[in-house]
Amino acid sequence: MRAIIAILLLSVSGAIADDELIPPTAEEYKNIQTWIPATCCWTNNCCMKVKPSALRPLYNDAKEIEVVATGQKLPRTGWSRDENTWRCTCDWIGEGKWRVHLKANTHCVFTLPGEGS
């Protein structure tokens, strides 16, 4: 019985939560530098992949987005140019450092074309 519980816990812990921030791979990081503006803070490693369900379109044209984890509403920055939904989110903590976390201020969002339409 303990072995079954351990296996179940391992499989659940490997799942990606709906609101999880997923760091880009090295290749993805290099790619987003070509189309996500530096003002979105990719320069501070603030742009993370999220599941589409982490961002809620507020209108049929998805021009305004709500970040589910924070309730923050902001205009959609643009369409994603890869197969990922992106949330650039971090807070300034001083001394030249930024902190990425689920409840951080979102600077930019890039959704997949067709999300919310």
C-alpha positions in Angstrom: 0.0 0.0 0.0 2.8 2.5 0.9 4.4 1.8 -2.5 1.2 2.6 -4.3 0.9 5.9 -2.4 4.5 6.8 -3.1 4.0 6.2 -6.8 0.8 8.3 -6.8 2.6 11.1 -5.0 5.5 11.0 -7.5 3.2 11.2 -10.5 1.1 14.0 -9.0 4.3 16.0 -8.1 5.5 15.7 -11.7 2.4 17.3 -13.1 2.4 21.0 -14.0 -0.1 23.0 -12.0 -2.5 25.3 -13.8 -0.8 28.4 -12.4 2.8 27.2 -12.4 5.6 29.4 -13.9 7.8 27.3 -16.1 11.3 28.6 -17.0 12.2 28.6 -20.6 14.8 26.2 -21.9 18.1 27.8 -23.1 16.9 27.5 -26.7 13.5 29.2 -25.8 15.2 31.9 -23.9 17.4 32.7 -27.0 14.3 32.7 -29.2 12.2 35.0 -27.0 14.9 37.6 -27.1 14.1 38.0 -30.8 10.5 38.9 -30.4 9.6 39.8 -26.7 10.6 43.4 -26.0 13.3 43.9 -23.4 10.8 46.1 -21.5 9.0 42.9 -20.6 12.0 42.0 -18.5 13.3 39.0 -20.3 16.7 40.6 -19.6 16.1 39.8 -15.9 14.8 36.2 -16.6 11.2 37.3 -15.8 9.4 35.7 -18.8 8.0 32.3 -18.0 5.8 29.8 -19.8 2.4 29.3 -18.4 -0.6 27.1 -19.3 -3.2 29.0 -21.3 -5.6 28.6 -18.4 -3.3 30.8 -16.2 -4.5 33.8 -18.3 -8.1 34.6 -18.8 -9.2 36.6 -21.8 -11.7 39.3 -20.8 -13.3 39.9 -24.2 -13.8 37.8 -27.3 -10.9 39.5 -29.0 -8.6 38.8 -26.1 -7.3 42.4 -26.1 -7.4 42.5 -22.3 -6.2 39.6 -20.1 -6.6 38.7 -16.5 -3.8 36.9 -14.7 -5.7 34.2 -12.7 -3.2 34.0 -9.9 -3.3 37.7 -9.1 -6.4 39.1 -10.6 -4.3 41.7 -12.4 -5.8 42.9 -15.6 -3.6 44.2 -18.5 -3.7 44.5 -22.2 -2.4 41.5 -24.2 1.1 42.6 -25.1 1.1 40.5 -28.3 0.7 37.0 -29.8 3.1 34.3 -28.9 5.5 33.5 -31.8 6.0 29.9 -30.6 3.8 27.2 -29.2 3.9 28.6 -25.7 1.8 31.1 -23.7 4.2 33.6 -21.9 3.8 35.6 -18.7 6.6 38.1 -17.9 6.3 38.6 -14.2 8.7 39.7 -11.5 9.2 42.2 -8.7 12.1 44.4 -8.0 13.7 43.4 -4.7 16.6 45.9 -4.7 20.3 45.8 -5.2 19.9 45.1 -8.9 17.8 42.0 -8.3 14.4 40.8 -9.5 12.3 38.0 -8.1 10.0 35.8 -10.2 7.1 34.4 -8.3 3.4 33.5 -8.9 2.0 36.6 -7.3 4.5 39.0 -8.9 3.5 42.0 -11.0 3.0 40.9 -14.6 4.7 43.2 -17.1 3.6 41.5 -20.4 1.5 38.6 -21.6 1.8 36.8 -24.9 -1.1 34.4 -25.7 -1.4 31.9 -28.6 -3.4 33.2 -31.6 -7.0 32.2 -31.2 -7.0 32.1 -27.4 -10.2 33.9 -26.3 -11.5 34.5 -29.8 
